[in-house]
């Protein structure tokens, strides 16, 4: 395992798992949301696809994302392992709710200096709404990507419960 994608829905724990994997394996870690947002106001990074292609071209990395449409293929073509945190809504929803409430109340600065606000909770792409409404679609999308012959050979480790993933992580 030298080029690893950690996938799943918002709230699954992708970033936590990716950081832990990178530390255990001595691999560089790249956080998708930090790459995606260039500054305040959730400004998109205009060079995102080029940055992702450069990361994908590297010999060793861990990235916490499926990857954005249009910039995904280099990552999936070069990845040798996908760690899929395929948890049910009953697991991810409390996690994403706690995280967003904490970020909103503490005004925690995240990705490009952004802050989750109360107004953000009413947008369709807020993590809580997104995790709920896109859960089944994201699962189907990741399943399709892991089976796509363009990305073979690709080792997929699919965990359906946090305990299962934690047990595996301890074996590394």
Steps between C-alpha positions, in 0.01 A plus 500: 500500500666813372222699335181490705158660462286505813138531389153525652225749571543817706532406866642154439842598632697515175742767616562331835564165333716652226716685755541184707591294192751758382665510843518121534631444149722808475311638201418863413143594590288737289167636626252554218308783661821693565590457132146580382453840671737783410377755748218660696146483365562136405686624191586205278862429419535569125804273481342205683507253211864578425594457868316168513673380183838591654413311820378200300824495299701469821631165617344507848192671646179475699199713403169523689252515215329334207632798305300763317332418172732610224811456717435149623646279227871571567449412866309180436732395217810536720357382833595149604260482796158639588397499864123535489331607823155378401309579818122523538320828557458407867879530537579798278213731589584542871865554404434764237245672723741522796780625276290771335343615827847528657639689201203737490497575872877541540543683168783256424703602196516228239609462139627829362404692814129426463258472791175302506216740575138452591405621151710217350268246665224608258700431184459177306871421518539542877672183628203393713247535219742356247579193715130428542381563145799350314569193714356239261626677187855532638501131595393405147758736349787355702386145429504578128846653518644202686365267230598716202747306281683824413636504853615138526690362676366676806489350847180605677464467875134562586414552864135512607562587865755721679614210721583298192710785356671567834590133539655496154692823563656351815641214291716733293 
